Amino acid sequence: MSLQGFYLMPHPPIVLPEVGKGEEQKISCTSMSLQAIGKEIAQKAPATIILVTPHGTMFQNAIALSYEEEIGGDLKKFGASEVAMKLEINKILTHKIYELASAEDIPVVLATDSLLREYKSSVFLDHGTMVPLYFINTYYKTYKLVHITYATLGDIDLYRFGMVIQKACEALKEEAVLIASGDLSHKLKEEGPYEYSPFGEKFDTEFVRHLQEGNVMGVFGMDKELICNAGECGRRSIAILLGTLEGRRFQGELLSYEGTFGVGYGVMKMNVVAEDASKLRELEAVKNGNYEKKQNQRDPYVRLARESLTSYLNLDKVQEKLPNYITDEMKSMKRGVFVSLKKHGELRGCIGTIFPTTENIAEEIRRNAIQAGVHDPRFNQVEKEELLEIGFSVDVLTEPENCSKEELNAREYGVIVRSRGKTGVLLPNLEGVNTVEKQLEIALEKAGIKPYEEYMLQRFQVIRHKEE
């Protein structure tokens, strides 16, 4: 047997009457759609439900498969301790998925209580799992569970993991359905859980449309900045779901979409309509093409940053000569420079200098690119294999000038605060920093300066260079 159902289900605890206490009526369409899926799954009567969640115990570099006899949890932290579940894990299918994924070099881990004890955690049912299952359990309870927490891996690895799930079900002749648990943008309204962003609605509209059209390449081809600024938690769950549909054409049937509380709740089922050509090869071709494009950047600033870190990781030394594409400005001017690395839209390293520490901009870029990849204390050292999935940006700072608070603009100017040998710096145009007050609050906190202390203000601008 292969997977018999494919569903996107959001997980807002407020949709449950025990949590919402009347507020759930404001998202009644979501509730009715979740109930419809519960009824449909009851009719299919699968032996196993496979659920991918963002909210279990997450490992940064490995997909976690819960591997105990049972898994339980409740919604106590949402004020509803009476909503509790204990489910049997399908350990045979779970281990088969682990075995096949390991053979494909996809990073996975069997999450047991003994392993998680090292991280002061244990196997548990999270709200990303319990909310969808609440609606299924209303109509159907005789199933085992495969509980998966995704990791921040690349899209292709997530897609390949989905293919592994399908293969494991076929190998064991397992009757199962797959649920991709996830909300869409959390930034649809000012009163939402995160500050409003115009990227939120744009992401939701585009993402849902691609799924409705069965456009796998469209989903994976979405703009990385759009994804990063949308504040979503369902895209990686869907990336895995799409992998389970490899070789099949589908259409997404949208049962409902609501954004009442500033978070996008999309309920959808994927209907298989025909066989299809492999999308994996297309995805790999796009990935390789993007890497070639990155290696041949026309912008000399980001090209130098990438080549500097790449050369250091490959040869364990700094390039002796500057490349011949370096401009006269990069060789003659001294400026502070920040080099940022992002992997799958998320920060992977950033090191910068407010004032120049080397003889020119080019040397500043070279030094800071290596520092960002190797010595940023917040992250492990970048591995050579990661470079394919990392994007580089270079911010060149103008010379700081003294200013008053009234002359600041959080979008246009970065800020430097100084007091008694303590200094704090914040770049301009940062997500979530929309006011001068917020900008100063963060900069002062970074410097360890109390808001009531006297301090000097300076502002600077940033010329940003990004890979195409």
C-alpha positions as CSV (number, residue, x, y, z in Angstrom):
1,M,0.0,0.0,0.0
2,S,1.0,3.7,-0.4
3,L,-0.2,6.8,1.4
4,Q,-3.9,7.2,1.0
5,G,-4.4,10.9,2.0
6,F,-2.4,14.1,2.1
7,Y,-3.5,17.1,4.2
8,L,-2.4,20.5,5.3
9,M,-3.9,21.2,8.8
10,P,-3.2,24.3,10.9
11,H,-2.8,24.0,14.7
12,P,-4.2,27.1,16.5
13,P,-5.2,25.9,20.0
14,I,-7.8,28.7,20.1
15,V,-9.9,26.7,17.6
16,L,-10.7,24.2,20.4
17,P,-13.7,25.2,22.5
18,E,-11.7,24.3,25.7
19,V,-9.1,26.9,24.8
20,G,-11.1,29.4,22.8
21,K,-14.0,29.7,25.3
22,G,-16.1,31.3,22.6
23,E,-13.3,32.9,20.6
24,E,-13.2,29.8,18.4
25,Q,-16.4,31.1,16.8
26,K,-14.3,33.7,15.0
27,I,-12.6,31.0,13.0
28,S,-15.6,28.7,12.6
29,C,-14.7,28.0,8.9
30,T,-11.3,26.6,10.1
31,S,-13.1,24.4,12.7
32,M,-15.6,23.1,10.1
33,S,-12.9,22.3,7.6
34,L,-10.8,20.5,10.2
35,Q,-13.9,18.5,11.2
36,A,-14.4,17.6,7.5
37,I,-10.9,16.2,7.3
38,G,-11.5,14.3,10.5
39,K,-14.6,12.7,9.0
40,E,-12.8,11.9,5.7
41,I,-9.9,10.2,7.6
42,A,-12.4,8.2,9.6
43,Q,-13.9,6.9,6.3
44,K,-10.4,5.9,5.1
45,A,-9.7,4.2,8.4
46,P,-5.9,4.2,8.1
47,A,-3.8,1.9,10.4
48,T,-1.4,4.8,10.8
49,I,-1.4,8.6,10.8
50,I,1.9,10.2,9.9
51,L,2.1,13.7,11.2
52,V,4.9,16.3,10.6
53,T,5.0,19.1,13.1
54,P,7.1,22.2,13.7
55,H,6.6,22.1,17.5
56,G,8.1,18.8,18.8
57,T,11.6,18.6,20.1
58,M,13.6,20.0,17.2
59,F,17.1,19.3,16.2
60,Q,18.7,22.0,14.0
61,N,20.4,19.6,11.7
62,A,18.3,16.4,11.9
63,I,14.7,15.4,11.5
64,A,13.4,13.9,14.7
65,L,11.3,10.7,14.7
66,S,9.7,10.0,18.1
67,Y,10.6,6.4,19.1
68,E,8.9,5.2,22.2
69,E,6.0,2.8,22.7
70,E,3.7,5.6,23.5
71,I,3.6,9.4,23.3
72,G,1.4,11.7,25.3
73,G,0.7,15.3,26.1
74,D,-1.9,17.9,27.0
75,L,-2.7,21.6,26.4
76,K,-2.1,22.7,30.0
77,K,0.0,25.7,28.9
78,F,-3.0,26.9,26.8
79,G,-5.3,26.7,29.8
80,A,-6.9,23.4,28.9
81,S,-5.2,20.6,30.8
82,E,-8.4,18.5,30.3
83,V,-7.4,18.2,26.6
84,A,-4.9,15.3,26.8
85,M,-3.9,12.4,24.6
86,K,-1.8,9.3,24.8
87,L,-1.2,7.4,21.5
88,E,0.7,4.3,20.5
89,I,3.6,4.9,18.2
90,N,4.1,2.7,15.1
91,K,7.7,1.9,15.9
92,I,8.0,-0.5,13.0
93,L,7.1,2.1,10.4
94,T,9.1,4.8,12.3
95,H,12.2,2.7,12.2
96,K,11.7,1.8,8.5
97,I,11.6,5.5,7.7
98,Y,14.7,6.1,9.8
99,E,16.5,3.2,8.1
100,L,15.7,4.4,4.5
101,A,16.4,8.0,5.3
102,S,19.8,7.1,6.8
103,A,20.6,5.1,3.6
104,E,19.9,8.2,1.6
105,D,22.2,10.4,3.8
106,I,19.2,12.4,5.0
107,P,20.0,13.6,8.6
108,V,17.5,11.9,10.9
109,V,17.5,10.9,14.6
110,L,15.4,8.5,16.6
111,A,14.2,10.6,19.4
112,T,13.9,8.5,22.6
113,D,13.4,9.6,26.2
114,S,16.9,8.5,27.0
115,L,18.4,10.6,24.2
116,L,16.2,13.7,24.9
117,R,17.1,13.5,28.6
118,E,20.5,14.9,27.7
119,Y,18.6,18.0,26.5
120,K,16.3,18.1,29.5
121,S,13.3,17.0,27.4
122,S,11.4,13.9,26.5
123,V,9.1,12.5,23.8
124,F,5.8,14.5,24.0
125,L,2.8,15.4,22.0
126,D,3.0,19.1,21.0
127,H,0.1,21.4,20.1
128,G,1.2,21.1,16.5
129,T,0.2,17.5,16.7
130,M,-2.7,17.6,19.2
131,V,-4.8,20.3,17.5
132,P,-5.2,18.4,14.2
133,L,-5.6,15.0,16.0
134,Y,-8.3,16.5,18.3
135,F,-10.6,16.8,15.2
136,I,-9.6,13.4,13.9
137,N,-10.2,11.7,17.3
138,T,-13.7,13.0,17.3
139,Y,-14.5,10.6,14.5
140,Y,-11.7,8.0,14.6
141,K,-9.3,6.7,17.2
142,T,-8.1,3.2,16.1
143,Y,-4.7,4.3,14.6
144,K,-1.1,4.3,15.5
145,L,1.0,7.4,15.1
146,V,4.3,8.3,13.4
147,H,5.4,11.6,15.0
148,I,7.9,13.6,13.0
149,T,9.4,17.0,13.9
150,Y,11.0,18.7,10.9
151,A,14.5,20.3,10.9
152,T,15.8,23.4,9.1
153,L,17.2,21.3,6.3
154,G,17.3,22.4,2.7
155,D,14.2,22.0,0.6
156,I,15.6,19.1,-1.4
157,D,16.5,17.1,1.7
158,L,13.0,17.7,3.0
159,Y,11.4,16.7,-0.3
160,R,13.6,13.5,-0.4
161,F,12.6,12.7,3.1
162,G,9.0,12.8,1.9
163,M,9.9,10.3,-0.8
164,V,11.4,8.1,1.9
165,I,8.1,8.1,3.8
166,Q,6.3,6.9,0.8
167,K,8.8,4.2,0.1
168,A,8.6,3.0,3.7
169,C,4.8,2.7,3.5
170,E,5.1,0.8,0.3
171,A,7.7,-1.5,1.7
172,L,5.6,-2.4,4.7
173,K,2.3,-2.3,2.8
174,E,1.1,0.2,5.4
175,E,-2.2,1.9,5.1
176,A,-1.5,5.5,6.2
177,V,-2.4,9.1,5.7
178,L,0.0,12.1,6.1
179,I,-0.7,15.4,7.8
180,A,1.5,18.4,7.3
181,S,0.8,20.4,10.4
182,G,1.5,24.1,10.0
183,D,0.2,27.6,10.1
184,L,0.9,30.1,7.4
185,S,2.1,33.7,8.0
186,H,1.9,35.0,11.6
187,K,2.3,38.7,10.4
188,L,-1.1,39.4,8.8
189,K,-2.1,42.1,11.4
190,E,-0.6,44.5,13.8
191,E,-2.4,42.8,16.7
192,G,-1.1,39.3,15.6
193,P,1.6,37.4,17.5
194,Y,4.3,39.2,15.4
195,E,4.5,42.7,14.1
196,Y,2.6,43.2,10.8
197,S,4.5,42.7,7.6
198,P,3.2,43.2,4.0
199,F,5.1,40.0,3.2
200,G,2.6,38.0,5.2
201,E,-0.5,38.3,3.0
202,K,1.7,38.0,-0.1
203,F,3.3,34.8,1.1
204,D,-0.1,33.2,2.0
205,T,-1.7,34.1,-1.3
206,E,1.2,32.8,-3.4
207,F,1.8,29.7,-1.4
208,V,-1.9,28.6,-1.4
209,R,-2.2,29.3,-5.1
210,H,0.8,27.1,-5.9
211,L,-0.6,24.3,-3.8
212,Q,-4.0,24.6,-5.4
213,E,-2.4,24.4,-8.9
214,G,-0.2,21.5,-7.8
215,N,2.8,23.6,-8.8
216,V,5.7,22.0,-6.9
217,M,8.3,24.1,-8.6
218,G,6.3,27.2,-7.8
219,V,6.3,26.3,-4.1
220,F,10.1,25.7,-4.0
221,G,10.8,28.7,-6.2
222,M,9.2,31.3,-3.9
223,D,11.4,34.3,-3.1
224,K,13.6,33.5,-0.1
225,E,13.2,37.1,1.4
226,L,9.4,36.7,1.1
227,I,9.6,33.4,3.0
228,C,11.9,34.7,5.7
229,N,9.8,37.8,6.3
230,A,6.4,36.0,6.3
231,G,6.9,34.4,9.8
232,E,5.3,31.0,8.8
233,C,5.8,27.5,10.3
234,G,4.1,25.3,7.7
235,R,6.3,25.5,4.6
236,R,8.7,22.8,5.7
237,S,5.9,20.4,6.6
238,I,4.5,20.9,3.1
239,A,8.0,20.4,1.6
240,I,7.9,16.9,3.1
241,L,4.3,16.3,2.0
242,L,5.2,17.2,-1.5
243,G,8.0,14.7,-1.5
244,T,5.5,12.0,-0.7
245,L,3.6,13.0,-3.9
246,E,6.7,12.5,-6.1
247,G,5.7,11.0,-9.4
248,R,2.1,12.1,-9.1
249,R,0.2,15.1,-10.3
250,F,-2.2,16.6,-7.8
251,Q,-4.4,19.5,-7.1
252,G,-4.9,21.2,-3.8
253,E,-8.5,21.5,-2.6
254,L,-8.7,24.5,-0.3
255,L,-11.4,23.9,2.3
256,S,-10.9,27.2,4.1
257,Y,-8.5,30.0,4.8
258,E,-8.8,32.5,7.6
259,G,-6.5,35.2,9.1
260,T,-8.8,36.5,11.8
261,F,-6.1,36.6,14.6
262,G,-3.3,37.8,12.4
263,V,-2.2,34.2,11.5
264,G,-3.0,32.4,8.3
265,Y,-4.9,29.2,8.8
266,G,-5.2,27.2,5.6
267,V,-6.9,23.8,5.5
268,M,-6.3,21.8,2.4
269,K,-6.3,18.3,1.0
270,M,-4.2,17.2,-2.0
271,N,-6.1,15.2,-4.6
272,V,-4.0,13.0,-6.8
273,V,-5.2,13.2,-10.4
274,A,-2.6,11.4,-12.5
275,E,1.0,10.1,-12.7
276,D,3.6,12.7,-13.3
277,A,7.3,13.0,-14.2
278,S,9.8,13.3,-11.4
279,K,10.2,16.7,-9.8
280,L,13.3,15.8,-7.9
281,R,15.5,16.1,-11.0
282,E,14.0,19.5,-11.8
283,L,14.6,20.7,-8.2
284,E,18.2,19.5,-8.3
285,A,18.8,21.2,-11.7
286,V,17.4,24.5,-10.3
287,K,19.6,24.2,-7.2
288,N,22.7,23.6,-9.3
289,G,21.9,26.4,-11.6
290,N,21.4,28.8,-8.7
291,Y,24.8,27.8,-7.3
292,E,26.5,28.4,-10.6
293,K,24.8,31.8,-10.7
294,K,26.1,32.6,-7.2
295,Q,29.6,31.6,-8.2
296,N,29.5,34.0,-11.2
297,Q,28.1,37.0,-9.4
298,R,28.6,40.3,-11.3
299,D,28.6,42.2,-8.0
300,P,32.3,42.2,-6.9
301,Y,31.5,42.7,-3.2
302,V,29.4,39.6,-2.7
303,R,31.6,37.6,-5.1
304,L,34.7,38.4,-3.1
305,A,32.9,37.4,0.2
306,R,31.8,34.0,-1.2
307,E,35.2,33.3,-2.8
308,S,37.1,34.3,0.4
309,L,35.1,31.9,2.6
310,T,35.1,29.1,0.0
311,S,38.9,29.4,-0.5
312,Y,39.5,29.3,3.3
313,L,37.3,26.3,3.8
314,N,38.9,24.4,0.9
315,L,42.5,25.4,1.5
316,D,42.6,26.4,5.1
317,K,44.3,29.6,4.3
318,V,43.5,33.1,3.1
319,Q,44.0,33.9,-0.6
320,E,47.3,35.7,-1.2
321,K,46.2,38.0,-3.9
322,L,43.0,40.0,-4.5
323,P,41.2,38.9,-7.6
324,N,41.4,41.0,-10.7
325,Y,37.7,41.9,-10.7
326,I,38.1,44.0,-7.5
327,T,37.3,47.7,-8.3
328,D,39.5,50.7,-7.6
329,E,37.0,51.9,-5.0
330,M,37.3,48.6,-3.1
331,K,41.1,48.9,-3.2
332,S,41.4,52.6,-2.3
333,M,38.7,53.2,0.3
334,K,38.5,52.2,4.0
335,R,35.1,51.5,5.4
336,G,33.4,49.3,8.1
337,V,31.8,46.2,6.6
338,F,29.3,43.6,7.7
339,V,29.2,40.2,6.0
340,S,26.0,38.2,6.5
341,L,25.4,34.5,5.7
342,K,21.9,33.2,5.4
343,K,20.9,29.5,4.9
344,H,17.3,28.8,3.8
345,G,16.5,32.4,4.6
346,E,17.8,32.2,8.2
347,L,20.9,33.7,9.6
348,R,23.9,31.4,9.5
349,G,26.6,33.9,10.5
350,C,27.3,37.6,10.6
351,I,30.5,39.5,11.5
352,G,31.1,43.2,10.9
353,T,33.2,46.2,11.8
354,I,31.9,49.7,12.4
355,F,35.2,51.2,11.6
356,P,37.8,49.8,9.2
357,T,40.4,47.5,10.6
358,T,42.3,46.7,7.4
359,E,43.8,48.8,4.6
360,N,40.8,48.8,2.3
361,I,37.2,47.6,1.7
362,A,38.3,44.5,-0.2
363,E,40.5,43.3,2.7
364,E,37.7,44.1,5.2
365,I,35.2,42.0,3.2
366,R,37.7,39.1,2.9
367,R,38.4,39.2,6.7
368,N,34.8,39.5,7.8
369,A,33.5,36.8,5.4
370,I,35.9,34.3,6.9
371,Q,35.1,35.4,10.4
372,A,31.3,35.1,9.7
373,G,31.7,31.6,8.4
374,V,34.2,30.3,11.0
375,H,34.2,32.4,14.1
376,D,30.7,33.7,14.8
377,P,30.2,32.4,18.4
378,R,26.5,31.9,17.8
379,F,26.9,29.2,15.2
380,N,29.0,26.2,14.4
381,Q,31.6,26.7,11.7
382,V,30.2,26.6,8.2
383,E,31.0,23.3,6.4
384,K,32.1,23.2,2.8
385,E,29.0,21.2,1.8
386,E,26.7,24.0,3.1
387,L,28.1,26.7,0.8
388,L,25.7,25.6,-2.0
389,E,22.7,26.6,0.2
390,I,24.1,29.8,1.8
391,G,23.5,33.3,0.5
392,F,25.9,36.1,1.0
393,S,25.3,39.8,1.6
394,V,27.8,42.6,2.2
395,D,26.9,45.9,3.9
396,V,29.4,48.7,3.5
397,L,29.0,51.4,6.1
398,T,29.3,55.1,5.4
399,E,31.4,57.1,7.9
400,P,29.5,57.7,11.1
401,E,28.3,61.2,11.9
402,N,27.1,62.8,15.1
403,C,23.4,63.3,15.3
404,S,20.4,63.9,17.5
405,K,17.5,61.5,18.1
406,E,15.3,63.6,15.8
407,E,17.8,63.1,12.9
408,L,17.5,59.3,13.1
409,N,15.3,57.1,10.9
410,A,15.2,53.4,11.6
411,R,14.8,52.5,8.0
412,E,17.4,54.8,6.5
413,Y,20.1,55.0,9.2
414,G,22.0,52.7,11.4
415,V,22.8,53.9,14.9
416,I,25.8,53.9,17.2
417,V,25.4,54.7,21.0
418,R,28.4,55.4,23.2
419,S,28.8,55.9,26.9
420,R,31.9,55.6,29.1
421,G,33.7,53.2,26.9
422,K,30.6,51.1,26.0
423,T,29.4,51.0,22.5
424,G,26.3,49.5,20.8
425,V,25.5,49.3,17.1
426,L,22.4,48.5,15.1
427,L,22.1,48.3,11.4
428,P,19.2,50.1,9.6
429,N,16.1,48.5,8.1
430,L,15.9,45.5,10.3
431,E,12.8,43.3,10.4
432,G,10.7,44.2,13.5
433,V,12.6,47.4,14.1
434,N,10.3,50.0,12.7
435,T,10.8,52.9,15.1
436,V,13.7,55.0,16.4
437,E,12.6,54.2,19.9
438,K,12.9,50.4,19.3
439,Q,16.2,50.9,17.5
440,L,17.7,52.8,20.4
441,E,16.3,50.4,22.9
442,I,18.1,47.5,21.2
443,A,21.3,49.4,20.6
444,L,21.5,50.5,24.3
445,E,20.8,47.0,25.5
446,K,23.6,45.6,23.3
447,A,26.0,48.2,24.8
448,G,24.9,47.6,28.4
449,I,23.9,51.3,28.7
450,K,20.9,52.2,30.8
451,P,18.2,54.3,29.0
452,Y,18.5,57.0,31.6
453,E,22.3,57.3,31.3
454,E,23.8,60.0,29.1
455,Y,25.1,58.7,25.8
456,M,26.4,60.0,22.5
457,L,24.5,59.3,19.3
458,Q,25.9,58.7,15.8
459,R,24.2,57.6,12.6
460,F,25.4,55.9,9.5
461,Q,24.0,54.6,6.2
462,V,24.5,51.2,4.6
463,I,25.2,50.3,1.0
464,R,23.9,46.7,0.7
465,H,25.2,44.2,-1.8
466,K,23.2,41.0,-2.2
467,E,23.6,37.9,-4.4
468,E,21.2,37.9,-7.3
